[in-house]
């Protein structure tokens, strides 16, 4: 695989942070301007054919298996005669089927639309309609949600996966029996097949594709690879359009940053823990795609909330890289069984998505002897933009330094750079920055500057050593366990409840999730109670968006023009 570099970008600002880089980390990464994710995956499948690519519930797929299965599924998808660049939604937890599906969609020349499988019907409908998805690969457990909305979408082809599809003949059947009949976590559903829709089991699609030819498509680095949906200040979730070149760049940037530590275990195949969901950009880039480039085995964890089960899985593997958010690091580190595991191979623990707490970082280091390296990024930056040094053992409380080929500017509201130590909006420029929001040029214009910087909405300071620290948020966004929650979305939906006159949402500190959603409500109907409203929120929001507390008030604070003042609702 070529890694010769030729990045074309606007003239760089002075980059003092390069002086703080660890030995062996370059100021720039070289990126072949013709390289796509299809090229990257094809090379990985050939180079590491005999290595284990992913392990889930004790069953293994090699890179050769991933190559064969994704080739077959890609050929089947092409047989549907979708237009080049068509959007295909994926709605699954971390399973081998997800690993196959991502590669298949990309190799077929289409665009992956990652969907949170726990979405409510309202959330799913918006995303499918907005993306214009024509096909979806969905785990049967979540098919009832699709059933409710499919008639109002452009989805014409459904591929239905089952939990045990790729776990082997006997284990697969046992797992499917267990989830359907013992645990009963596959609800009844009946997907409508009128209007020319097709419904095909996952294994059948792969089998049929094995008898079809895969056309090599002319995928360009400037083609969309992923639509990663993120909340918006307007209450409407937007798709960050990540081109092949954006994601390839971030893979090479993060690889360069972590290389000094990964080189310590480079003599044998490495294992990365994939406990964060692959529909989230962090795991997608770091675990799946960078993992493939480096021939890593992905240890797929479908349900990381099951801490005892998670730890039992870890017992069987010598882990080298462990990406996670603070809540997961903390839950594991506070379980006595975790401390008894073998961490001799662990060289990188990379934290992101939410602030890593000092107490968690210290406990993790004590147990594993591997420091948590905190970084920062967004869906719009593929995601990684900054990271602390991989060789640092002390807690910095910062999000670190800009990655190679990345520039950070701290700017005021007028778009001017502020001085060292002065607060301003964190603005990011680099090859990993998205092309824009899917079909929303107006929203794109709001976040992109004339000189190519993405305005993050986070307020930070850069110290004299070029380390960046987040001090506030320009947006009213709430960060719940690494997931963005936008108050406007919650307020718009809650206000539709007939018993609600008006409402407001803020983020409040939470020991477990960093922040939690708090809802303030003025009643229209005096009979409305907290249980009624909580049930309404369960029906309309996925778990991390739901208010953890609800407070009824006679009135909400407002400006002289009647705008609700969220800041006055926040605790001092």
C-alpha positions in Angstrom: 0.0 0.0 0.0 1.3 3.4 -0.9 1.8 5.8 1.9 3.8 8.4 -0.1 2.5 11.7 0.7 1.3 14.6 -1.2 -1.3 16.7 0.7 -2.6 19.8 -1.0 -4.0 22.3 1.4 -4.0 26.0 2.1 -0.8 27.5 3.3 -0.2 26.4 6.9 -0.1 28.7 9.9 3.0 28.4 12.1 2.8 25.0 13.8 4.6 25.3 17.1 3.0 22.1 18.4 5.3 20.1 16.2 8.2 20.8 18.6 6.2 18.9 21.3 5.8 15.8 19.2 7.3 12.5 20.5 10.3 11.1 18.7 9.3 9.3 15.5 6.1 11.2 14.9 6.2 13.3 11.7 4.8 16.8 11.3 3.0 15.7 8.1 1.7 12.4 6.9 2.1 11.4 3.3 -1.1 10.5 1.7 -1.3 9.0 -1.8 -3.9 11.3 -3.5 -5.4 8.3 -5.4 -5.8 6.1 -2.3 -9.4 5.1 -1.4 -10.8 3.0 1.5 -11.5 0.3 -1.1 -7.8 0.2 -1.9 -6.9 0.1 1.8 -9.3 -2.8 2.5 -8.3 -4.8 -0.6 -4.6 -4.5 0.4 -5.3 -5.5 4.0 -7.4 -8.5 2.9 -4.5 -9.7 0.7 -1.7 -8.9 3.0 -3.2 -10.4 6.2 -5.3 -13.1 4.6 -4.4 -15.8 7.2 -4.7 -13.5 10.2 -7.8 -13.3 12.4 -9.8 -10.1 11.5 -12.5 -10.3 14.1 -13.6 -12.4 17.0 -17.1 -12.3 18.4 -18.7 -14.7 21.0 -15.8 -17.1 20.6 -16.1 -17.3 16.8 -13.5 -16.0 14.4 -13.4 -14.6 10.8 -10.0 -14.2 9.1 -9.2 -11.4 6.7 -9.6 -14.0 3.9 -13.1 -14.6 5.3 -13.9 -10.9 5.3 -12.6 -10.6 1.8 -14.7 -13.5 0.5 -17.9 -12.5 2.3 -17.7 -8.8 1.6 -16.9 -9.6 -2.1 -20.0 -11.8 -2.3 -22.3 -9.3 -0.5 -20.9 -6.4 -2.6 -21.6 -8.4 -5.8 -25.2 -9.0 -4.6 -25.7 -5.3 -3.8 -24.5 -4.3 -7.3 -27.0 -6.8 -8.7 -29.8 -4.5 -7.3 -28.7 -1.9 -9.9 -28.4 0.9 -7.5 -26.8 4.1 -8.9 -23.2 4.8 -8.1 -22.8 6.3 -4.7 -26.2 5.1 -3.5 -26.7 5.2 0.2 -27.0 1.9 2.1 -27.9 2.0 5.7 -26.4 -0.4 8.3 -28.3 -0.9 11.5 -26.5 -3.4 13.7 -24.4 -3.7 16.9 -20.8 -4.9 16.8 -21.1 -8.2 15.0 -19.1 -9.9 12.3 -22.0 -9.1 9.9 -21.3 -5.4 10.5 -17.6 -5.9 9.5 -18.6 -7.6 6.3 -21.3 -5.1 5.5 -19.1 -2.0 5.8 -16.5 -3.5 3.4 -19.2 -4.7 1.0 -21.0 -1.4 0.6 -17.7 0.4 0.0 -16.4 -2.2 -2.5 -19.7 -2.0 -4.3 -19.2 1.7 -4.9 -21.9 2.9 -2.5 -22.0 5.1 0.6 -22.4 3.7 4.1 -25.1 5.3 6.3 -24.4 4.2 9.9 -27.5 4.0 12.0 -27.7 3.6 15.8 -29.7 0.3 16.2 -31.4 1.7 19.3 -33.0 4.6 17.5 -36.7 5.1 17.9 -38.9 5.1 14.8 -38.9 8.9 14.7 -35.1 9.1 14.7 -34.7 6.2 12.2 -37.2 7.7 9.8 -35.5 11.1 9.7 -32.1 9.6 9.0 -33.3 7.2 6.2 -35.3 9.9 4.5 -32.6 12.6 4.8 -29.9 10.2 3.4 -32.2 8.9 0.7 -31.2 5.4 1.6 -32.4 2.8 -0.9 -31.2 -0.3 0.9 -30.7 -1.3 4.6 -28.9 -4.2 6.3 -30.5 -4.6 9.7 -30.3 -7.0 12.5 -33.7 -8.8 13.0 -33.8 -7.6 16.6 -34.4 -4.0 15.3 -36.6 -4.8 12.3 -39.8 -3.8 14.2 -38.5 -0.2 14.3 -37.9 -0.3 10.5 -41.4 -1.8 10.0 -43.0 1.3 11.5 -41.3 3.7 9.1 -40.3 1.9 5.9 -43.4 3.1 4.0 -42.3 6.7 4.5 -38.8 6.1 3.2 -37.1 5.4 -0.1 -35.8 2.0 1.2 -36.5 -0.7 -1.5 -34.2 -3.5 -0.4 -33.9 -5.0 3.1 -31.2 -7.4 4.1 -32.1 -9.1 7.3 -29.3 -10.3 9.5 -29.6 -12.7 12.5 -27.3 -12.7 15.5 -25.8 -16.1 14.8 -25.3 -15.7 11.0 -21.5 -15.9 11.0 -20.8 -17.7 14.2 -20.6 -21.2 12.7 -23.2 -23.8 11.9 -24.0 -25.1 15.4 -23.2 -22.1 17.5 -25.1 -19.8 15.1 -28.2 -21.9 15.4 -27.8 -22.1 19.2 -27.4 -18.3 19.5 -30.4 -17.6 17.2 -32.6 -20.0 19.2 -31.4 -18.3 22.5 -32.1 -14.8 21.4 -35.4 -15.6 19.7 -37.0 -18.0 22.2 -35.1 -17.9 25.5 -34.0 -14.3 25.9 -36.9 -13.2 23.6 -35.1 -10.1 22.3 -36.3 -10.5 18.8 -39.8 -9.0 18.7 -42.4 -10.1 16.2 -42.4 -8.0 13.0 -43.8 -8.1 9.5 -41.9 -5.9 7.0 -44.2 -4.8 4.1 -43.2 -6.3 0.8 -45.4 -4.2 -1.5 -44.3 -1.4 -3.8 -41.6 -3.7 -5.3 -39.6 -4.1 -2.0 -37.3 -7.1 -1.5 -36.5 -8.8 1.8 -33.4 -11.1 1.8 -31.7 -12.9 4.7 -28.1 -11.9 5.1 -26.6 -15.3 4.5 -28.8 -15.8 1.4 -27.6 -12.5 0.0 -23.9 -13.6 0.5 -24.7 -17.0 -1.0 -26.3 -15.5 -4.1 -23.5 -13.0 -4.5 -21.0 -15.8 -4.5 -22.3 -16.8 -7.9 -22.2 -13.2 -9.3 -19.3 -11.1 -10.5 -18.2 -8.0 -8.6 -17.6 -5.1 -11.0 -14.6 -3.0 -10.1 -16.1 0.4 -9.7 -14.3 3.7 -10.4 -14.4 4.9 -6.7 -12.6 8.2 -6.3 -11.0 9.6 -3.2 -13.5 12.5 -3.6 -16.5 10.2 -3.4 -18.6 9.9 -0.2 -17.7 6.9 1.9 -19.8 7.5 5.0 -22.7 9.7 6.1 -22.2 10.1 9.8 -25.2 11.7 11.4 -24.7 14.3 14.1 -27.2 16.5 15.9 -27.8 20.1 15.0 -28.5 23.4 16.7 -31.8 23.5 14.7 -32.9 20.2 16.1 -32.4 18.4 12.8 -29.8 15.7 12.7 -27.3 16.3 9.8 -25.1 13.9 7.9 -21.5 14.7 7.9 -20.2 13.7 4.5 -16.9 11.9 4.9 -15.1 11.3 1.6 -12.7 8.4 1.1 -9.8 10.8 1.3 -11.0 12.3 4.6 -11.1 8.9 6.3 -7.9 7.6 4.7 -6.1 10.7 5.9 -7.3 10.2 9.5 -6.3 6.5 9.5 -2.8 7.5 8.4 -2.7 10.4 10.9 -3.7 8.3 13.9 -1.4 5.5 12.7 1.5 7.9 12.7 0.6 9.2 16.2 0.3 5.8 17.8 3.2 4.1 15.9 5.9 4.6 18.6 3.9 2.5 21.0 2.4 0.1 18.5 5.9 -0.7 17.3 6.6 -2.3 20.7 4.2 -5.1 19.8 4.6 -5.1 16.0 6.4 -8.4 15.8 3.1 -10.4 16.1 -0.5 -9.7 15.2 -2.1 -7.1 17.4 -5.6 -7.2 19.1 -7.8 -4.1 19.5 -10.9 -4.1 21.7 -13.9 -2.9 19.7 -16.4 -2.2 22.5 -17.4 1.2 21.3 -20.2 0.8 18.6 -18.9 0.7 15.0 -21.8 3.0 14.0 -19.8 5.7 16.0 -17.0 7.3 14.0 -14.4 6.7 16.8 -14.6 2.9 16.6 -15.3 2.9 12.9 -12.0 4.7 12.1 -9.7 3.5 14.9 -10.9 -0.1 15.4 -12.2 -1.2 12.1 -10.4 0.8 9.4 -7.0 1.5 11.1 -7.2 -2.0 12.5 -7.6 -3.5 9.0 -4.7 -1.4 7.7 -2.4 -2.8 10.5 -3.8 -6.3 10.4 -5.3 -6.1 13.8 -7.7 -8.6 15.3 -10.9 -6.8 16.3 -12.4 -8.1 19.5 -16.1 -7.3 18.9 -18.1 -6.6 22.0 -21.9 -6.5 21.1 -23.0 -5.4 24.6 -20.2 -3.6 26.5 -22.7 -2.8 29.3 -22.5 -6.4 30.4 -19.3 -5.7 32.4 -18.9 -9.3 33.8 -19.4 -10.8 30.4 -17.0 -8.2 28.8 -14.3 -9.1 31.4 -14.8 -12.9 30.7 -14.2 -12.2 27.0 -11.0 -10.2 27.8 -9.7 -13.1 29.8 -9.1 -15.1 26.5 -7.2 -12.4 24.6 -3.9 -10.5 24.9 -5.1 -7.0 24.2 -2.7 -4.4 22.7 -5.0 -1.4 22.0 -8.1 -0.3 24.0 -10.2 2.6 22.7 -13.0 3.7 25.1 -14.9 6.5 26.6 -14.5 7.6 30.3 -17.6 5.7 31.4 -16.4 2.4 30.1 -12.8 2.9 31.4 -14.3 3.7 34.8 -16.8 0.8 34.9 -14.1 -1.7 34.1 -11.4 -0.3 36.4 -13.9 -0.4 39.3 -14.6 -4.1 38.8 -12.3 -6.3 40.9 -12.3 -9.0 38.2 -10.8 -6.6 35.7 -7.7 -6.0 37.8 -6.9 -9.7 37.7 -6.5 -9.7 33.9 -3.1 -9.8 32.0 -2.2 -6.4 30.7 1.3 -7.1 29.6 0.5 -6.6 25.9 -1.5 -3.3 26.4 0.4 -0.4 24.9 -2.3 2.1 23.9 -5.4 3.1 25.8 -7.0 5.9 23.8 -9.8 7.9 25.3 -12.2 10.1 23.4 -15.8 11.1 22.9 -16.0 12.7 26.4 -13.6 14.1 28.9 -11.4 11.6 30.7 -11.7 12.1 34.5 -8.5 12.3 36.5 -9.6 9.7 39.0 -10.5 7.3 36.2 -7.1 7.9 34.5 -5.2 7.3 37.7 -7.0 4.1 38.6 -6.7 2.7 35.0 -2.9 3.4 35.0 -2.5 1.8 38.4 -4.3 -1.4 37.2 -3.0 -1.7 33.7 0.3 0.3 33.7 -0.9 1.8 30.4 -1.9 5.5 30.6 -5.1 6.7 29.0 -4.2 8.9 26.0 -7.0 11.4 25.7 -7.8 12.8 22.3 -10.5 15.0 20.7 -12.4 14.9 17.5 -15.9 15.0 15.9 -17.8 13.2 13.3 -17.0 16.2 11.0 -13.2 15.5 11.4 -13.3 11.7 10.8 -12.9 12.0 13.9 -9.4 12.5 15.4 -8.0 16.1 15.5 -5.9 16.2 18.6 -4.3 13.8 21.0 -2.0 13.7 24.0 1.4 12.1 23.6 1.4 8.4 23.7 4.5 8.3 25.9 3.0 10.5 28.6 2.1 8.9 31.9 0.8 12.0 33.7 -2.8 13.2 33.5 -2.8 16.5 31.6 -6.5 17.5 31.7 -6.1 18.6 28.0 -7.1 17.2 24.7 -3.5 17.2 23.6 -1.7 18.5 20.5 -2.9 18.7 16.9 -2.2 15.5 14.9 0.2 15.5 12.0 -1.1 17.4 9.0 -3.6 19.1 11.3 -3.9 22.8 12.3 -5.8 24.2 15.3 -6.7 27.8 15.5 -8.3 29.4 18.6 -10.6 32.2 17.3 -12.9 34.8 18.6 -16.4 35.6 17.3 -15.0 37.8 14.6 -12.8 35.0 13.2 -9.5 36.4 14.5 -6.9 34.3 16.3 -6.7 34.9 20.0 -3.5 35.0 22.1 -1.9 32.1 24.0 -4.0 31.2 27.0 -7.0 33.2 25.7 -10.4 31.4 25.2 -11.9 31.1 21.8 -13.6 28.6 19.4 -11.5 25.6 18.5 -11.2 25.6 14.7 -9.7 22.7 12.8 -8.1 22.4 9.4 -6.7 19.3 7.8 -7.3 16.6 5.3 -9.6 14.7 7.7 -12.2 17.6 7.7 -15.5 16.6 6.1 -16.7 17.8 2.7 -19.8 19.3 4.3 -23.2 18.4 5.6 -25.2 16.1 3.3 -27.4 18.3 1.1 -27.2 21.2 3.5 -25.0 23.9 2.0 -26.5 26.5 4.4 -25.5 24.5 7.5 -22.1 23.8 6.0 -21.5 27.5 5.4 -22.2 28.1 9.1 -19.3 25.9 10.3 -16.7 26.3 7.5 -14.5 29.4 7.3 -13.2 31.0 4.1 -9.7 29.7 4.8 -10.8 26.1 5.3 -11.3 25.7 9.0 -14.1 23.8 10.6 -15.6 25.6 13.6 -16.1 23.0 16.3 -18.5 24.9 18.6 -16.2 24.1 21.5 -14.4 26.8 23.4 -10.8 26.1 24.2 -7.4 27.6 25.1 -4.0 26.8 23.8 -1.2 27.0 26.3 2.4 28.0 25.6 3.3 24.4 24.7 0.4 24.2 22.2 -1.7 21.8 24.3 -5.4 22.5 23.9 -7.9 22.4 26.7 -11.7 22.6 26.4 -13.2 25.2 28.8 -16.7 25.7 27.5 -19.1 25.0 24.7 -20.3 27.6 22.3 -23.3 25.5 21.4 -25.7 24.3 24.0 -24.8 20.7 23.1 -24.9 18.1 25.9 -22.2 15.3 25.9 -23.6 12.1 27.3 -21.1 9.3 27.5 -19.5 10.5 24.3 -22.7 11.0 22.4 -23.9 14.5 21.3 -27.4 15.6 22.5 -28.8 18.8 21.1 -31.4 20.5 23.4 -33.4 21.9 20.4 -34.1 18.4 19.2 -35.4 17.3 22.6 -37.4 20.5 23.1 -39.1 20.3 19.7 -40.3 16.7 20.3 -41.3 17.2 23.9 -43.3 20.4 23.0 -45.5 18.2 20.7 -46.8 16.4 23.8 -50.4 17.7 24.3 -49.8 18.3 28.0 -46.7 20.5 27.5 -47.0 24.3 27.2 -43.3 25.0 26.9 -40.1 23.3 27.8 -36.3 23.7 27.9 -33.4 21.3 28.1 -30.0 21.7 29.7 -27.0 19.5 30.5 -26.2 18.8 34.1 -23.1 17.1 35.6 -23.4 13.4 36.0 -20.9 11.2 37.8 -21.4 8.2 35.4 -22.0 9.8 32.0 -20.2 13.1 32.4 -23.4 15.0 31.6 -27.0 14.1 31.7 -30.1 15.6 30.1 -32.4 17.6 32.4 -35.9 18.7 31.1 -37.8 21.7 32.5 -41.5 21.8 31.6 -44.4 24.2 32.0 -47.7 22.2 31.9 -50.5 22.8 29.6 -52.5 20.0 31.3 -52.2 20.0 35.1 -52.7 16.2 35.1 -49.5 15.6 33.3 -46.9 13.8 35.5 -43.3 12.8 35.4 -44.1 9.1 34.5 -46.3 10.1 31.6 -43.6 12.4 30.2 -40.8 9.9 30.8 -42.8 7.2 28.9 -43.3 9.7 26.0 -39.5 10.3 25.9 -38.8 6.6 25.9 -41.0 6.3 22.8 -39.3 9.1 21.0 -35.6 9.2 22.0 -32.9 6.6 22.1 -31.6 6.0 25.6 -28.7 8.6 25.8 -31.1 11.4 24.7 -33.7 10.7 27.3 -34.0 13.2 30.2 -32.5 11.7 33.4 -34.6 14.2 35.4 -37.7 16.2 34.8 -38.6 19.4 36.7 -42.0 21.1 36.4 -42.1 24.9 36.7 -44.8 27.5 36.6 -42.7 29.5 34.1 -39.3 29.5 32.4 -36.8 32.4 32.3 -37.1 34.4 29.2 -35.4 37.4 27.5 -37.2 40.6 26.7 -38.1 39.2 23.3 -39.5 35.9 24.8 -36.5 33.6 24.1 -36.1 30.9 26.8 -32.8 31.5 28.6 -31.2 28.1 29.1 -28.2 29.6 30.9 -30.5 30.7 33.8 -31.6 27.2 34.3 -28.1 25.8 34.7 -26.8 25.2 38.2 -24.3 27.8 39.4 
